[in-house]
Amino acid sequence: MTTSLDQQVQTDVTAQVRAVAERAKTASRRLATATRATKDAALHAMADALVVATPEIVAANALDLERGRAAGTSPGLLDRLELTPERIVAIAGALRELAALPDPVGEVVRGQTLPNGLRMRQVRVPMGVVGMIYEARPNVTVDAAGLALKSGNAVILRGGSAAAATNEVIVDVLSGALVAQRLPGTLVQSIDAWGREGAVALMHARGLVDVLVPRGGADLIQTVVRESTVPVVETGVGNVHVYVDETADLAVAVAILLNSKTQRVGVCNAAETLLVHEAVADEFLPVALAMLADEGVTIHGDEATLALAPEEAACEPATDDDWAREYLSLDLAVRVVDSLDDALEHIRVWSSGHTEAIVTRDLAASERFVAEVDSAAVMVNASTRFTDGGQLGLGAEIGISTQKLHARGPMGLGELTTTKWIVHGDGHVRP
C-alpha cells in the first residue's frame, strides 16, 4: 500500500520534474528560431568542452565502473558504461559530424500551388522537448544532447544510477558550453537526482514533454511503453539473426558472423542467433564454431549444431529461452535449418524486429529475405553492426526504433522533427 509519505515524495518530485520540463519548453522556443550557424557553433563548443573535461569525466566514470563491478554488473553492460579518453574523443567527434550535416529544420517535405492559387508547403519543425530514459550509456547523454540541439529541441535526460556520476559531469559540461555560446543551459537537463520517481514524473509530463524515447533492456522499454502518458517512440531489444544460405561464400559468411557477434558484444546490433542452411552446415559450422571459440564465445546449439561442433568449442543445448535471448555477452544461439522457409519462420517467431542479415549469392533468396523479414533493418552480405546512425551516414543516433509509426530504424536528425503545414493565400475563403 502506498503511504501518505510516499505520495508526498512523489508529489514533490513531480513538481520538481515539471519545473525542469517547463524550463526546457521555454528554452526550446528560443532554439526554434536559432540559425544553423548558431547551432553548429554550439555543437563544436560542446565537443571542445568534452575533450577539455576528459580528466573529470574519466574520474567520474571510474567511480561508476567501480560501483558496477561491486554490484556484479555484466561485462557487456560495463563495456557500455566505460568512457576512455579515446571514447570521449570519438563522441566529441560525433558532435562535430552532426555540425557538418544539413539542418533538418525548415526542410520542405513537399509543396505545390493548388489549382485555386493557395501555396502549400509541408516543412520540418522541431518536436519541442524530447525526454530520454536510458541505462548505463553515458555516450547516449552526448548523442541525445547533440541530436536534440541540431534538430531544434531541448532534451531532458534520465540516465540511470549506473552512470550517475559520469552523466552529472557530462551534463554540466554540455550546459556550460551552451551558456558560453549564449544559448540556454536548460536545453540539456538531467533528472537523475530524483531517481525512479523522477522517471515516473517524466513519463507523466504530457503537455510539457513532446516525445519520450526509452533506450535499454526489455524491462525498461516495456515499463515506459505501459506507464507513459507522453507519446513514446519504442526502441527495441536486439535479438539479431545472421542466416547463412546454401549459396553463401563461406569465407565471407565467417567474416560477417565474427564481426556481427564479437566486434562489440554489449550493443543492440550484435548478432545473438546464427541460422545455417543444412546444405552447408557440415562445411561451415566446424570452421565457424572453432573461430568463435577462439574469441571466447559459448555456443547454445540445436542437436545438429552440437554434433558438428569441434572439441574446442564451449557448447550447451539450446532451449526456447536461447532463441528469445538478447545475450549482450559472448554467447550465441545456433540452429541448422533445412531451407530458407525454415530460416524465415524462425525469425518470424523469435525476432525482436531490430536487424537480420542474410549471407547468400542467390539474388532471388536475398530479395525474398528482404521482402519477408519484418525488421527495422535488413543486411544482405553485410554485418549486423552497420545498423547504426553513424555507420549509415545519419551522424549520431538517439536509438533504434523497432516500432512502425513516425520512425523506424536508426533515429537521426530527421526522426527528431515533426512537420507543419504552411498555407499562403490571397484572401482565399472556402466555397
BELDAGI-V343220 format. One record per backbone hydrogen bond with DSSP energy under -0.5 kcal/mol. CO is the residue of the C=O (numbers start at 0). NH is the residue of the N-H. If there is no record, write none. Layout:
[[CO/NH] [CO/NH]]
This chain:
[[2/6] [3/7] [4/8] [5/9] [6/10] [7/11] [8/12] [9/13] [10/14] [11/15] [12/16] [13/17] [14/18] [15/19] [16/20] [17/21] [18/22] [19/23] [20/24] [21/25] [22/26] [23/27] [24/28] [25/29] [26/30] [27/31] [29/32] [30/33] [34/38] [35/39] [36/40] [37/41] [38/42] [39/43] [40/44] [41/45] [42/46] [43/47] [44/48] [45/49] [46/50] [47/51] [48/52] [50/53] [52/56] [53/57] [54/58] [55/59] [56/60] [57/61] [58/62] [59/63] [60/64] [61/65] [62/66] [63/67] [64/68] [65/69] [66/70] [67/72] [68/71] [73/77] [74/78] [75/79] [76/80] [77/81] [83/87] [84/88] [85/89] [86/90] [87/91] [88/92] [89/93] [90/94] [91/95] [92/96] [93/97] [94/98] [95/99] [96/100] [97/100] [101/103] [103/106] [106/108] [106/123] [109/121] [111/113] [111/119] [113/116] [117/113] [117/119] [118/423] [119/111] [120/122] [120/421] [121/108] [121/109] [122/419] [123/105] [124/417] [127/153] [128/209] [128/210] [129/155] [130/212] [131/157] [132/214] [136/139] [136/140] [137/141] [138/142] [139/143] [140/144] [141/145] [142/146] [143/147] [144/148] [145/149] [146/150] [147/152] [148/151] [153/129] [154/188] [155/131] [156/190] [157/133] [158/135] [159/162] [160/163] [162/166] [163/167] [164/168] [165/169] [166/170] [167/171] [168/172] [169/173] [170/174] [171/175] [172/176] [173/177] [174/178] [175/179] [176/180] [177/180] [177/182] [178/181] [183/186] [184/187] [186/154] [188/156] [190/193] [191/194] [193/196] [193/197] [194/198] [195/199] [196/200] [197/201] [198/202] [199/203] [201/204] [202/228] [202/229] [203/205] [204/207] [204/208] [208/206] [210/130] [211/213] [211/232] [212/132] [214/134] [216/220] [217/221] [218/222] [219/223] [220/224] [221/225] [222/226] [223/227] [230/211] [231/233] [232/213] [232/234] [233/401] [233/402] [236/238] [237/239] [238/351] [239/271] [239/272] [240/356] [241/243] [241/274] [242/244] [242/358] [243/276] [244/247] [247/249] [248/252] [249/253] [250/254] [251/255] [252/256] [253/257] [254/258] [255/259] [256/260] [257/261] [257/262] [258/262] [259/270] [266/269] [269/239] [271/332] [272/241] [273/334] [274/243] [275/336] [276/279] [276/280] [277/281] [279/283] [280/284] [282/286] [283/287] [284/288] [285/289] [286/290] [287/291] [288/292] [289/293] [290/294] [291/294] [291/296] [292/295] [296/313] [297/331] [298/300] [298/315] [299/333] [300/317] [301/305] [302/306] [303/307] [304/307] [304/308] [309/312] [312/314] [313/298] [315/300] [318/321] [318/322] [319/323] [320/324] [321/324] [324/326] [328/330] [329/297] [331/299] [332/273] [333/301] [334/275] [334/336] [336/277] [338/342] [339/343] [340/344] [341/345] [342/346] [343/347] [344/348] [345/349] [346/350] [352/375] [353/376] [354/240] [355/378] [356/242] [357/359] [357/380] [358/244] [360/362] [361/365] [362/366] [363/367] [364/368] [365/369] [366/370] [367/371] [368/372] [372/374] [376/355] [378/357] [378/380] [382/385] [383/386] [385/387] [387/391] [388/393] [388/394] [389/392] [393/412] [398/400] [398/410] [399/235] [400/408] [404/406] [408/400] [409/411] [410/397] [412/415] [413/416] [415/126] [417/124] [419/122] [419/421] [420/422] [421/120] [423/118]]
